[in-house]
Amino acid sequence: MGIGGGIFLIVVGAILAFAVTAEVPYVDLTTIGYICMVAGAVALVIALIVNKQRSNTKHTYVERRDDPRHDTRY
């Protein structure tokens, strides 16, 4: 989902929880807003943890050089 998706869920959840005053039968938009905000916060934390782990990864390039003096094919 990523950082952008987490922020998007938080924003949509805040809009549903605090700004929408419409009444939908059998659906509480305030509760759905809070659920979206919590899911967005969890997604944001997970994305930040994954990005932190990705930045700690070390890549090593190994270059092989053959020495013709030790080549047994000749």
N, C-alpha and C positions, 0 to 999 in steps of 0.2 A: 504494500500500500504506500509506504514512504512517508516522508515528512509532510509533503503537500496534502496527501489524503487525510492524514491525522488532523492537520489544521483545518481542512475543509469540513470534516465531521464536527469539530469543536464549534466552528462558526455556524453551521446549519443547526446544530443542537441548541446553541445559544439563541438563535433566532426563533426556533420552535418553542423553547422554554420561556423566553422573556418577551417576545414581540408579537407573537401570533395570538389573537384573541378569538379566532374562529372556533366554533363548536362542531365537532364531528361525532356522530353517534357511535358509541362503543369504542371510541379511541380517545385517549387522553394525550393531547399533543405536548403537554408539559412533561409528562413522564417520558415520552419518546425523545424529547429534546435532551433531557438529562441522560438518557441511555446513549444517545449519540455523542454527547460531550464526554462521557466516560470512555466510550469506545475510541473516540478520537485521541484522548489523552493516553490511553494504553497503546494505540498504534504509533503515536508520536514517540513515546518512550522506547518502544521496541525498535523503531526506525533509527533513533539516535544510538542505541546500543549496537545495532548491526553496523552502522556507519563507523562507530568508534572501533569495533573489532576489525573492520575492513581497512582502516587506516594503520592499524598495528601490524598488518601483514607485511613480511619482508619478501622481496623477490630477489633471487640470486641468479645471475647469469653465469653459466659455466661455459668457458670457451676451451675447446679441446684443440691442442696443437700437437700434431704428430712429429716426432723427431725422426728424420730419415736414418739416423745412425742406429736406431734401435728397431728399425722395421725389419721384420723377419721374412717379408715377402721377396726380398732381393737376394 
